[in-house]
Amino acid sequence: MKKIEAVIKPFKLDDVKEGLSGLGVQGLTVSEVKGFGRQRGHREVYRGAEYQVDFVSKVKIEVVVATSLVREAVDLIKEKAWTGQIGDGKIFILPVDEAIRIRTGESGQDAI
Amino acid sequence: MNAADTVFVLFSAALVMLMTPGLALFYGGMVRRKNVLGTVMQSFIILAVITVEWVLWGYSMAFGPDHGGVTGGLEWFALAGVGMNPSPDYGSSIPHGAFMIFQCMFAVLTPALITGAFAERMKFNAFLLFTLAWATLVYNPLCHWVWGVGGWIGAMGALDFAGGTVVHISSGVSAFAAALFMGRRLGYGRTAFIPHNLPMTVTGAAILWFGWFGFNAGSALACNGVAANAFVGTHVASASAALVWVIVEWVHRGKPTTLGAASGAVAGLVAITPAAGFVGPVSSLLIGGAAGGICYGGVLLKTVIGYDDSLDVVGIHGLGGTWGALATGLFASTAVNADGANGLFFGNAGQLWIQFLSVLVTMVFAFVMTLAILKAVDLLVGTRLPQEAEEKGLDLVLHNETGYSL
């Protein structure tokens, strides 16, 4: 099992979600985050005073998948989240020690 | 007693009452989320505190029997003698109580304006003490000088239809003193203090614009042509000022902003306040338009001088009120209001000088008294919140509440 963390542009969430569903990925966690990489923020002006806002709104998807599915899932996210503009985001792959389904107590592959 | 006049003044009093919660929304939207309730509470609680103060001694000090041209006495303490019959001096066609309650709403709104200067950093008990002392020692005397029978500024011939000096210059200059005394907010100049809820601010501005019809037109104290003229002038000045502010900002900063439109409208309303019953619609257009530009500049002033007037009370009320009071000395015409006077543009240069004097006196008095009151309050209970409290935010620290649990 591996955990895939993907930080993507918010409007790409639906495409990525549907793509992962198509692959058989059964669940995922989504959070609204702020961040920046090489994408610069933007300017806001209030009563003549200008502020540089560095953080850009992003969406973070966390999903745990069987190791055999990782390559396909990552390729899918890369494809669906791509725009070609700076700020498309990043994908990280992490090892997972264990996974447990709370309702039934199942672990390992049966939990995901 | 005239039924139409009475309805009009009572209804106007209600409109002006709404301006204080309107101000709460206007200011509330401009501060950071963690301070929204603290900011709103300051305006809202003043409705309670100053209403009681007004009814007990405020009205008597402001409009009661004159003592030496300086203050009214306490003959009307707890509204003794202020009943349902008209006062011979204040609105002869309406119940005295109607005039009193109309003026009450002005007395409430004025100290609420000052809260913008010390937003996000003042202790609540200090704020209450300051507000009560300011109302008693600054607003009441000033009100008496300009509008009370026997008041010396009114006797001098100064024209102030609805409160350019009494409300706006006094609060604007007091705000300047308060901003200097309180010091800058933590992180000022380094962190971005971004308004957290501009839709709320614009709602507040709209309520202020609406209520201002009561503020200005109601000051005619009668349902007549002067009231209608004041109503028209109020609306026209606000529109003109909003337009000018937006255009100036568009050119200066590249984009027009909603905060700019709302601020411009308020600036125009402030400027027309002393003039509304004395000038015609075209004059109102010019007065408002100029206010839009002048107050835009006024708001930039704090970056130049370096004081933290958090919500621009000085730039909008202080400067706008000053321009309005002087503009009254330019544009006033007896053709509009026979009980007024002519200004410079209508052949009477003397009026401008009188207006200037009234402005100067108001500024000096308000500034000095505000500093003195703040110093006293600071010695008694301390005025500024400690650092970690300011970091945490007024809502939690002062009120144990969070503004949005959405």
Interface residues (C-beta under 8 A of the other chain):
Chain A: E44 V45 Y46 R47 G48 A49 E50 Y51 Q52 V53
Chain B: A192 I194 P195 E249 H252 R253 G254 K255 T257 L259 G260 S263 Y296 V299 L300 T303 D312
